[in-house]
Amino acid sequence: MEEPVPNQDESISLDTAVFVFSLFDTGALLFLLVYYVITLSDLECDYLNAQQCCYRLNIWVIPKMVAHFLLSAVFLLTGHYYLFLASLPLAIFILREYIKVPKGNFGVYDPTEIHRMGQLKNHMRDAVIGLAYYLIFFFIYLYCLLTHLLRSNPVPKPDLSDDTGF
């Protein structure tokens, strides 16, 4: 016996999946950047030493970059060019931050240099700016999801043609 083919109204559309993915991805990046801010503030208050702090933060540099680039690629491949262009400046900044690491450093966050020349303040500023960016775009993606769902009208209207009025 053949499987029934799902009706177009019952299946999830590509745009819905893209916006749900973008919400989960952005939510994860929000939590990660809150972790960055907490860890950097712990270093600033001397609750952590520089080596512990930098080790904890450098672990998450590549996953943060991959998550943002994956989201940008999804927008590009699904035809959401405005959202792709909006994510491009932060993608360039993240890539530049990773490429600018001098040879011999442990990573983006280096324990020997984090207290020199205000690098701690710069890293804290960058984390807060990224946090604000992802917070704003979380609500933009939520708005896009809701407007898409309302336009696609996933709830079928009842058939009232045989209604007798009782």
Secondary structure, 3 states (H helix, E strand, C coil): CCCCCCCCCCCCCHHHHHHHHHHHHHHHHHHHHHHHHHHHHHHHCCCCCHHHHHHHHHCCHHHHHHHHHHHHHHHHHCCCHHHHHHHHHHHHHHHHHHHCCCCCCCCCCCCCCCCHHHHHHHHHHHHHHHHHHHHHHHHHHHHHHHHHHHHHCCCCCCCCCCCCCC
